[in-house]
Amino acid sequence: MTALPTYSLFIHPNDLRDLRADIWSDELIAARLKKGEKIFPVEICYRGSHIRKLPKKSYLIQFKSSRKKSPVPEFHLNAEYNDPSLIRNRLSFHFFKRIGALAPEASHIFLKVNGEPAGLYLQIESVDEFFLKKRGLPPGNIYYAINDNANFSLISPIMNEVKSRLEKGYELKCGKEEDFGYLRKLIYVINSTPQSDFPNEIVKHIAIEPYLRWLIGVVCTQNFDGFIQNYALYRNSETGIFEILPWDYDATWGRDINGELMSADYIPITGYNTLTARILDVYDFRKRYREMITEILETAFTKNELEPVLLEWFDTLRPYLKMDPFKKKNELDAFEAEFELILRYIEDRNRYLVKNIASLK
C-alpha cells in the first residue's frame, strides 16, 4: 500500500469563522500550509460553484509571494464529495494523458485543518503559467470555460438568444483584458467561415489533432458538461493557435454531476458543441477522428488497461476512508462497489462506441 501525504492547514479561528460564514466569497484569507516538515505561507478560499453547498468544501490554495502582482503557484484541493470512489477526476486526467492530450496532474492527499482531520482530497494542478512552464510550452493566454455559454457558438444556451459578448462564459486566467480579442476572433471564425473554406481556415486557429484527442477523452469518459464548460483554452503566443484541456471531471465514468448513475450510451460518439460539429463535418478531420478513436478503444480505453490503475488507487485510499469525518459506514460500502461499477462502465461504453464507429464514415 502506498502511503498518502498529509497536508495540514492552519487558519486563525476568526478567519475560519468568516470563511464558513460566506461560502460564496472568493476573498483569499491567510493561512499556513504544512507539507512534510516544511511550512508555507498561503492564502485560501473555497472553490467551485454548486459544490460549495456541499458539506465537505473544496479549496483553492495560493502560495504567497513577496512580489506584488506577480503570478504565484497555486493548486486545488477537491473534496470529490459526489463521487463515492473519490477517483473519477484523477482517472480522467490519467486517461487524457494516456491518449496524448494535455491534462493537469492530480494526486490524493489527506488533509487536516487546525489539527482536526478534514478527510481525503484530490490535489489538482492549476492550468496557468506554471503549468505551461513545467511542460516546456511557450507562454500564452489561458481562458477558463466557466459556464454553458462557452459553447463555441453565437447563441447562449442559457438565455437562448444571441450572446451580448462573444467571450461570454469564459474567465481570463492568464493575460490582459484586451487578450479576449483573440478568443472573440476564434469564435467569430468558427461561426462565420463558409464550409468550403473551413478546413483551411480553422487550422490557423485550432490545433486539430490535440482537439480530436480531447474530444475522444470527453466522449469516452462521458463528461456531459465537458463540451460547453469544464475546459481550458491555451493560446500559444508563438503560433497563435489554441489548444483545449480538460477540467473538473468528477462527473464521469458512469456517474453524473449529482453522483447519479449515467447510462453508457448517454453521449453520442460525435459529442456536441458548435466547434466539434463543424470539425467532424469535414471528411478528412472525421476520418482522422475515426482512426484515432478506433485505436484508443482497442488500447487505452479498455478494462485490461485501466483495471490495474484502479486497483492500486482503491487499495491506497481504503485505509484513509475511515479517518475521513465525512464518510459514514454505508459510504465505505459504496466505495467498495465503485470498483466494479467503473470497470463495468468501461466495458459497456467501449462496446457502445465500437458499435457506432461506422457512423463516422
VOVOTOR-26249 format. One record per residue (C-alpha): residue in one letter; residue number from 1; y negated, z negated, x. Coordinates in nm, 2 decimals. Layout:
<atoms>
[atom "A",NUM,[Y,Z,X]]
...
</atoms>
This chain:
<atoms>
[atom "M",1,[0.00,0.00,0.00]]
[atom "T",2,[-0.35,0.09,0.12]]
[atom "A",3,[-0.60,-0.20,0.11]]
[atom "L",4,[-0.93,-0.12,-0.06]]
[atom "P",5,[-1.26,-0.21,0.10]]
[atom "T",6,[-1.46,-0.49,-0.07]]
[atom "Y",7,[-1.83,-0.44,-0.13]]
[atom "S",8,[-2.05,-0.74,-0.21]]
[atom "L",9,[-2.39,-0.71,-0.38]]
[atom "F",10,[-2.63,-1.00,-0.36]]
[atom "I",11,[-2.91,-0.99,-0.62]]
[atom "H",12,[-3.17,-1.25,-0.68]]
[atom "P",13,[-3.09,-1.42,-1.02]]
[atom "N",14,[-3.43,-1.33,-1.16]]
[atom "D",15,[-3.38,-0.96,-1.07]]
[atom "L",16,[-3.03,-0.96,-1.20]]
[atom "R",17,[-3.16,-1.10,-1.53]]
[atom "D",18,[-3.42,-0.83,-1.55]]
[atom "L",19,[-3.16,-0.56,-1.47]]
[atom "R",20,[-2.94,-0.68,-1.75]]
[atom "A",21,[-3.23,-0.72,-2.00]]
[atom "D",22,[-3.32,-0.35,-1.98]]
[atom "I",23,[-3.02,-0.13,-1.92]]
[atom "W",24,[-3.22,0.19,-1.96]]
[atom "S",25,[-3.47,0.11,-1.68]]
[atom "D",26,[-3.44,0.34,-1.37]]
[atom "E",27,[-3.67,0.10,-1.17]]
[atom "L",28,[-3.49,0.00,-0.85]]
[atom "I",29,[-3.46,-0.36,-0.76]]
[atom "A",30,[-3.40,-0.52,-0.42]]
[atom "A",31,[-3.05,-0.63,-0.32]]
[atom "R",32,[-2.83,-0.67,-0.02]]
[atom "L",33,[-2.50,-0.49,0.03]]
[atom "K",34,[-2.22,-0.63,0.24]]
[atom "K",35,[-1.96,-0.38,0.37]]
[atom "G",36,[-1.72,-0.54,0.61]]
[atom "E",37,[-1.92,-0.75,0.84]]
[atom "K",38,[-2.24,-0.55,0.80]]
[atom "I",39,[-2.52,-0.63,0.56]]
[atom "F",40,[-2.77,-0.37,0.45]]
[atom "P",41,[-3.09,-0.40,0.26]]
[atom "V",42,[-3.06,-0.17,-0.05]]
[atom "E",43,[-3.22,-0.10,-0.39]]
[atom "I",44,[-3.02,-0.06,-0.70]]
[atom "C",45,[-3.03,0.03,-1.07]]
[atom "Y",46,[-2.78,0.12,-1.34]]
[atom "R",47,[-2.69,0.48,-1.37]]
[atom "G",48,[-2.56,0.73,-1.63]]
[atom "S",49,[-2.66,0.79,-1.99]]
[atom "H",50,[-2.41,0.69,-2.26]]
[atom "I",51,[-2.21,0.48,-2.00]]
[atom "R",52,[-2.50,0.23,-1.97]]
[atom "K",53,[-2.40,0.10,-2.32]]
[atom "L",54,[-2.05,0.01,-2.19]]
[atom "P",55,[-1.97,-0.35,-2.08]]
[atom "K",56,[-1.89,-0.25,-1.72]]
[atom "K",57,[-2.20,-0.09,-1.57]]
[atom "S",58,[-2.23,0.18,-1.31]]
[atom "Y",59,[-2.48,0.16,-1.02]]
[atom "L",60,[-2.70,0.38,-0.81]]
[atom "I",61,[-2.72,0.23,-0.46]]
[atom "Q",62,[-3.00,0.34,-0.22]]
[atom "F",63,[-3.04,0.22,0.13]]
[atom "K",64,[-3.39,0.10,0.22]]
[atom "S",65,[-3.60,0.28,0.48]]
[atom "S",66,[-3.90,0.17,0.68]]
[atom "R",67,[-4.05,0.52,0.65]]
[atom "K",68,[-4.24,0.58,0.32]]
[atom "K",69,[-4.15,0.88,0.11]]
[atom "S",70,[-3.86,0.96,0.35]]
[atom "P",71,[-3.52,1.06,0.20]]
[atom "V",72,[-3.28,0.77,0.21]]
[atom "P",73,[-2.90,0.77,0.19]]
[atom "E",74,[-2.76,0.68,-0.15]]
[atom "F",75,[-2.43,0.67,-0.33]]
[atom "H",76,[-2.30,0.59,-0.68]]
[atom "L",77,[-2.06,0.32,-0.79]]
[atom "N",78,[-1.89,0.44,-1.11]]
[atom "A",79,[-1.72,0.19,-1.34]]
[atom "E",80,[-1.49,0.46,-1.49]]
[atom "Y",81,[-1.47,0.24,-1.79]]
[atom "N",82,[-1.35,0.50,-2.04]]
[atom "D",83,[-1.07,0.62,-1.81]]
[atom "P",84,[-0.77,0.40,-1.83]]
[atom "S",85,[-0.65,0.54,-1.49]]
[atom "L",86,[-0.98,0.50,-1.31]]
[atom "I",87,[-0.86,0.81,-1.12]]
[atom "R",88,[-0.97,1.12,-1.31]]
[atom "N",89,[-1.31,1.16,-1.14]]
[atom "R",90,[-1.16,1.13,-0.79]]
[atom "L",91,[-0.87,1.35,-0.87]]
[atom "S",92,[-1.11,1.62,-1.00]]
[atom "F",93,[-1.32,1.62,-0.68]]
[atom "H",94,[-0.99,1.62,-0.48]]
[atom "F",95,[-0.88,1.93,-0.67]]
[atom "F",96,[-1.21,2.11,-0.63]]
[atom "K",97,[-1.19,2.06,-0.26]]
[atom "R",98,[-0.83,2.17,-0.25]]
[atom "I",99,[-0.92,2.50,-0.41]]
[atom "G",100,[-1.21,2.56,-0.17]]
[atom "A",101,[-1.50,2.45,-0.38]]
[atom "L",102,[-1.78,2.22,-0.27]]
[atom "A",103,[-1.75,1.87,-0.42]]
[atom "P",104,[-1.86,1.51,-0.34]]
[atom "E",105,[-1.64,1.27,-0.15]]
[atom "A",106,[-1.50,0.99,-0.37]]
[atom "S",107,[-1.30,0.67,-0.29]]
[atom "H",108,[-1.22,0.34,-0.47]]
[atom "I",109,[-1.36,0.01,-0.37]]
[atom "F",110,[-1.35,-0.35,-0.51]]
[atom "L",111,[-1.70,-0.49,-0.60]]
[atom "K",112,[-1.83,-0.84,-0.61]]
[atom "V",113,[-2.18,-0.93,-0.74]]
[atom "N",114,[-2.33,-1.26,-0.62]]
[atom "G",115,[-1.98,-1.37,-0.52]]
[atom "E",116,[-1.81,-1.30,-0.85]]
[atom "P",117,[-1.56,-1.02,-0.90]]
[atom "A",118,[-1.71,-0.72,-1.07]]
[atom "G",119,[-1.40,-0.50,-1.06]]
[atom "L",120,[-1.27,-0.17,-0.94]]
[atom "Y",121,[-1.53,0.10,-0.88]]
[atom "L",122,[-1.53,0.46,-0.76]]
[atom "Q",123,[-1.78,0.52,-0.48]]
[atom "I",124,[-1.91,0.88,-0.51]]
[atom "E",125,[-2.12,1.06,-0.26]]
[atom "S",126,[-2.46,1.18,-0.38]]
[atom "V",127,[-2.53,1.55,-0.37]]
[atom "D",128,[-2.85,1.55,-0.17]]
[atom "E",129,[-3.00,1.63,0.17]]
[atom "F",130,[-2.74,1.42,0.34]]
[atom "F",131,[-2.46,1.59,0.16]]
[atom "L",132,[-2.57,1.93,0.30]]
[atom "K",133,[-2.63,1.80,0.65]]
[atom "K",134,[-2.28,1.64,0.66]]
[atom "R",135,[-2.12,1.98,0.59]]
[atom "G",136,[-2.34,2.17,0.82]]
[atom "L",137,[-2.51,2.36,0.54]]
[atom "P",138,[-2.87,2.48,0.56]]
[atom "P",139,[-3.13,2.26,0.38]]
[atom "G",140,[-3.23,2.38,0.04]]
[atom "N",141,[-3.32,2.28,-0.32]]
[atom "I",142,[-3.08,2.08,-0.53]]
[atom "Y",143,[-3.10,2.07,-0.91]]
[atom "Y",144,[-2.90,1.84,-1.13]]
[atom "A",145,[-2.79,1.96,-1.47]]
[atom "I",146,[-2.85,1.65,-1.68]]
[atom "N",147,[-2.81,1.77,-2.04]]
[atom "D",148,[-2.68,2.06,-2.26]]
[atom "N",149,[-2.99,2.26,-2.20]]
[atom "A",150,[-2.86,2.35,-1.86]]
[atom "N",151,[-2.65,2.63,-2.02]]
[atom "F",152,[-2.80,2.92,-1.82]]
[atom "S",153,[-2.94,3.05,-2.15]]
[atom "L",154,[-3.28,3.11,-2.30]]
[atom "I",155,[-3.17,2.93,-2.61]]
[atom "S",156,[-3.14,2.55,-2.63]]
[atom "P",157,[-2.80,2.44,-2.78]]
[atom "I",158,[-2.96,2.11,-2.87]]
[atom "M",159,[-3.26,2.25,-3.07]]
[atom "N",160,[-3.10,2.59,-3.14]]
[atom "E",161,[-3.43,2.76,-3.05]]
[atom "V",162,[-3.59,2.93,-2.75]]
[atom "K",163,[-3.65,2.69,-2.47]]
[atom "S",164,[-4.01,2.58,-2.41]]
[atom "R",165,[-3.93,2.58,-2.03]]
[atom "L",166,[-3.65,2.77,-1.86]]
[atom "E",167,[-3.58,2.48,-1.63]]
[atom "K",168,[-3.52,2.25,-1.93]]
[atom "G",169,[-3.20,2.05,-1.88]]
[atom "Y",170,[-3.25,2.01,-1.51]]
[atom "E",171,[-3.38,1.75,-1.27]]
[atom "L",172,[-3.50,1.84,-0.92]]
[atom "K",173,[-3.31,1.62,-0.67]]
[atom "C",174,[-3.43,1.80,-0.35]]
[atom "G",175,[-3.75,1.99,-0.33]]
[atom "K",176,[-4.10,2.01,-0.48]]
[atom "E",177,[-4.21,2.07,-0.83]]
[atom "E",178,[-4.30,2.44,-0.75]]
[atom "D",179,[-3.94,2.49,-0.65]]
[atom "F",180,[-3.85,2.50,-1.02]]
[atom "G",181,[-3.98,2.86,-0.98]]
[atom "Y",182,[-3.65,2.96,-0.81]]
[atom "L",183,[-3.45,2.82,-1.09]]
[atom "R",184,[-3.67,2.99,-1.36]]
[atom "K",185,[-3.62,3.32,-1.18]]
[atom "L",186,[-3.24,3.28,-1.17]]
[atom "I",187,[-3.22,3.20,-1.55]]
[atom "Y",188,[-3.45,3.50,-1.62]]
[atom "V",189,[-3.23,3.73,-1.42]]
[atom "I",190,[-2.92,3.61,-1.59]]
[atom "N",191,[-3.06,3.67,-1.93]]
[atom "S",192,[-3.27,3.99,-1.89]]
[atom "T",193,[-3.07,4.21,-1.65]]
[atom "P",194,[-2.90,4.51,-1.82]]
[atom "Q",195,[-2.53,4.50,-1.79]]
[atom "S",196,[-2.53,4.82,-1.59]]
[atom "D",197,[-2.75,4.66,-1.32]]
[atom "F",198,[-2.60,4.31,-1.35]]
[atom "P",199,[-2.32,4.33,-1.08]]
[atom "N",200,[-2.56,4.44,-0.81]]
[atom "E",201,[-2.84,4.21,-0.92]]
[atom "I",202,[-2.66,3.88,-0.97]]
[atom "V",203,[-2.50,3.88,-0.62]]
[atom "K",204,[-2.86,3.85,-0.49]]
[atom "H",205,[-2.89,3.51,-0.67]]
[atom "I",206,[-2.54,3.36,-0.72]]
[atom "A",207,[-2.25,3.33,-0.47]]
[atom "I",208,[-1.98,3.48,-0.69]]
[atom "E",209,[-1.67,3.37,-0.51]]
[atom "P",210,[-1.77,3.00,-0.50]]
[atom "Y",211,[-1.88,3.02,-0.86]]
[atom "L",212,[-1.54,3.15,-0.96]]
[atom "R",213,[-1.37,2.87,-0.77]]
[atom "W",214,[-1.59,2.62,-0.95]]
[atom "L",215,[-1.51,2.79,-1.28]]
[atom "I",216,[-1.14,2.76,-1.21]]
[atom "G",217,[-1.19,2.39,-1.13]]
[atom "V",218,[-1.36,2.32,-1.47]]
[atom "V",219,[-1.11,2.53,-1.66]]
[atom "C",220,[-0.81,2.35,-1.51]]
[atom "T",221,[-0.95,2.00,-1.54]]
[atom "Q",222,[-1.10,2.07,-1.89]]
[atom "N",223,[-1.44,1.91,-1.84]]
[atom "F",224,[-1.58,2.01,-2.18]]
[atom "D",225,[-1.94,1.93,-2.07]]
[atom "G",226,[-1.89,2.08,-1.73]]
[atom "F",227,[-2.01,2.42,-1.83]]
[atom "I",228,[-2.36,2.32,-1.95]]
[atom "Q",229,[-2.42,1.99,-1.76]]
[atom "N",230,[-2.23,1.77,-1.52]]
[atom "Y",231,[-2.30,2.01,-1.23]]
[atom "A",232,[-2.55,2.05,-0.95]]
[atom "L",233,[-2.71,2.37,-0.82]]
[atom "Y",234,[-2.78,2.42,-0.45]]
[atom "R",235,[-3.02,2.69,-0.34]]
[atom "N",236,[-2.96,2.79,0.03]]
[atom "S",237,[-3.30,2.81,0.19]]
[atom "E",238,[-3.18,3.07,0.44]]
[atom "T",239,[-3.02,3.31,0.19]]
[atom "G",240,[-3.20,3.22,-0.13]]
[atom "I",241,[-2.86,3.22,-0.30]]
[atom "F",242,[-2.73,2.95,-0.54]]
[atom "E",243,[-2.40,2.77,-0.53]]
[atom "I",244,[-2.27,2.53,-0.80]]
[atom "L",245,[-2.10,2.19,-0.76]]
[atom "P",246,[-1.91,1.96,-1.00]]
[atom "W",247,[-2.05,1.62,-1.10]]
[atom "D",248,[-1.92,1.34,-1.34]]
[atom "Y",249,[-1.56,1.44,-1.40]]
[atom "D",250,[-1.41,1.13,-1.56]]
[atom "A",251,[-1.36,1.31,-1.90]]
[atom "T",252,[-1.08,1.54,-1.76]]
[atom "W",253,[-0.71,1.57,-1.71]]
[atom "G",254,[-0.63,1.52,-2.08]]
[atom "R",255,[-0.90,1.28,-2.19]]
[atom "D",256,[-1.25,1.34,-2.34]]
[atom "I",257,[-1.58,1.17,-2.29]]
[atom "N",258,[-1.48,0.88,-2.51]]
[atom "G",259,[-1.14,0.84,-2.35]]
[atom "E",260,[-0.96,1.00,-2.64]]
[atom "L",261,[-0.67,1.25,-2.58]]
[atom "M",262,[-0.77,1.61,-2.55]]
[atom "S",263,[-0.51,1.89,-2.61]]
[atom "A",264,[-0.41,2.10,-2.32]]
[atom "D",265,[-0.53,2.42,-2.49]]
[atom "Y",266,[-0.88,2.30,-2.59]]
[atom "I",267,[-1.08,2.51,-2.35]]
[atom "P",268,[-1.01,2.88,-2.31]]
[atom "I",269,[-0.92,3.04,-1.97]]
[atom "T",270,[-1.26,3.21,-1.97]]
[atom "G",271,[-1.45,2.88,-2.01]]
[atom "Y",272,[-1.80,2.92,-2.15]]
[atom "N",273,[-2.18,2.94,-2.09]]
[atom "T",274,[-2.41,3.24,-2.06]]
[atom "L",275,[-2.36,3.30,-1.69]]
[atom "T",276,[-1.98,3.27,-1.70]]
[atom "A",277,[-1.97,3.52,-1.99]]
[atom "R",278,[-2.18,3.77,-1.81]]
[atom "I",279,[-1.99,3.74,-1.48]]
[atom "L",280,[-1.65,3.78,-1.65]]
[atom "D",281,[-1.78,4.08,-1.84]]
[atom "V",282,[-1.79,4.26,-1.50]]
[atom "Y",283,[-1.45,4.42,-1.43]]
[atom "D",284,[-1.45,4.35,-1.05]]
[atom "F",285,[-1.55,3.99,-1.10]]
[atom "R",286,[-1.30,3.94,-1.37]]
[atom "K",287,[-1.02,4.09,-1.16]]
[atom "R",288,[-1.11,3.86,-0.87]]
[atom "Y",289,[-1.11,3.56,-1.11]]
[atom "R",290,[-0.76,3.67,-1.23]]
[atom "E",291,[-0.63,3.69,-0.88]]
[atom "M",292,[-0.77,3.35,-0.78]]
[atom "I",293,[-0.66,3.16,-1.08]]
[atom "T",294,[-0.31,3.31,-1.06]]
[atom "E",295,[-0.28,3.19,-0.70]]
[atom "I",296,[-0.42,2.84,-0.78]]
[atom "L",297,[-0.18,2.80,-1.08]]
[atom "E",298,[0.11,2.87,-0.85]]
[atom "T",299,[-0.01,2.64,-0.57]]
[atom "A",300,[-0.28,2.38,-0.62]]
[atom "F",301,[-0.27,2.31,-0.99]]
[atom "T",302,[0.10,2.20,-1.01]]
[atom "K",303,[0.29,1.88,-1.07]]
[atom "N",304,[0.45,1.91,-0.73]]
[atom "E",305,[0.12,1.94,-0.55]]
[atom "L",306,[-0.07,1.66,-0.74]]
[atom "E",307,[0.20,1.40,-0.81]]
[atom "P",308,[0.21,1.26,-0.45]]
[atom "V",309,[-0.16,1.21,-0.46]]
[atom "L",310,[-0.15,1.03,-0.79]]
[atom "L",311,[0.14,0.82,-0.68]]
[atom "E",312,[-0.05,0.70,-0.37]]
[atom "W",313,[-0.36,0.61,-0.57]]
[atom "F",314,[-0.18,0.44,-0.85]]
[atom "D",315,[0.01,0.22,-0.60]]
[atom "T",316,[-0.32,0.14,-0.43]]
[atom "L",317,[-0.51,0.04,-0.74]]
[atom "R",318,[-0.24,-0.15,-0.92]]
[atom "P",319,[-0.28,-0.49,-0.73]]
[atom "Y",320,[-0.66,-0.48,-0.78]]
[atom "L",321,[-0.65,-0.43,-1.16]]
[atom "K",322,[-0.55,-0.79,-1.22]]
[atom "M",323,[-0.87,-0.90,-1.04]]
[atom "D",324,[-1.09,-0.68,-1.25]]
[atom "P",325,[-1.26,-0.90,-1.51]]
[atom "F",326,[-1.30,-0.60,-1.74]]
[atom "K",327,[-0.93,-0.53,-1.76]]
[atom "K",328,[-0.72,-0.71,-2.02]]
[atom "K",329,[-0.34,-0.73,-2.02]]
[atom "N",330,[-0.30,-0.44,-2.27]]
[atom "E",331,[-0.52,-0.22,-2.05]]
[atom "L",332,[-0.30,-0.29,-1.75]]
[atom "D",333,[-0.01,-0.14,-1.95]]
[atom "A",334,[-0.23,0.15,-2.04]]
[atom "F",335,[-0.30,0.21,-1.67]]
[atom "E",336,[0.07,0.25,-1.60]]
[atom "A",337,[0.11,0.50,-1.89]]
[atom "E",338,[-0.16,0.72,-1.75]]
[atom "F",339,[0.05,0.84,-1.45]]
[atom "E",340,[0.29,1.03,-1.68]]
[atom "L",341,[0.02,1.13,-1.91]]
[atom "I",342,[-0.18,1.31,-1.64]]
[atom "L",343,[0.13,1.48,-1.50]]
[atom "R",344,[0.23,1.60,-1.85]]
[atom "Y",345,[-0.12,1.73,-1.89]]
[atom "I",346,[-0.10,1.93,-1.56]]
[atom "E",347,[0.23,2.09,-1.68]]
[atom "D",348,[0.10,2.17,-2.03]]
[atom "R",349,[-0.24,2.30,-1.91]]
[atom "N",350,[-0.08,2.51,-1.64]]
[atom "R",351,[0.16,2.66,-1.89]]
[atom "Y",352,[-0.12,2.74,-2.13]]
[atom "L",353,[-0.33,2.91,-1.86]]
[atom "V",354,[-0.04,3.11,-1.73]]
[atom "K",355,[0.02,3.25,-2.08]]
[atom "N",356,[-0.34,3.35,-2.11]]
[atom "I",357,[-0.39,3.53,-1.77]]
[atom "A",358,[-0.32,3.86,-1.94]]
[atom "S",359,[-0.64,3.82,-2.14]]
[atom "L",360,[-0.84,3.87,-1.82]]
[atom "K",361,[-0.74,4.24,-1.78]]
</atoms>
